[in-house]
Amino acid sequence: MGPDHDRVHRCASQLLGHVLLGANHFYWEDQDHGEQIGEHWLLSKTGFFDGSYHLPCIIRDPRPSADGSRGTAVTEYTEAVDVLPTVCEAFGLEVPPATDGRSLAPFFASGDAPQGWKDAAHWEFYFHGDGERLGVNPHDCSLCVLRGPRYK
């Protein structure tokens, strides 16, 4: 992630933190997708470069059980599908059975990944609108990525 992403995220975090964050509030800030902001001479979202999918996420759990992990940075792979089970667990709700993700709550308690945590992330990017312009069948215009520690 480039310095522009970090700067924008820090500014938003500071502003939101001053306005919304109280001692007893569960706070979650993340993004749907990244923007290139000039990296690789690109603007907007693309499907290949990490700046589009390696996104910052800040979570603050006010419960005392999370005190041991405050200020830690998680480097393990997490995905958007982990949001629902995390929120459900944090608020004592049942996680729907068809949910694909896993709760991030174990990270709150220790800062460490639970046993058997995912070792890769996956995403798909569709650019069907560009197919005709490129002379390619729009249904062939997609990118499927499996991102792990060694390969992308």
Helices and strands as residue ranges (DSSP letters): H 3-20, E 27-29, G 39-41, G 50-52, E 58-60, G 64-69, G 80-82, H 83-90, H 105-110, E 121-126, G 128-130, H 131-134, G 138-140, E 142-147
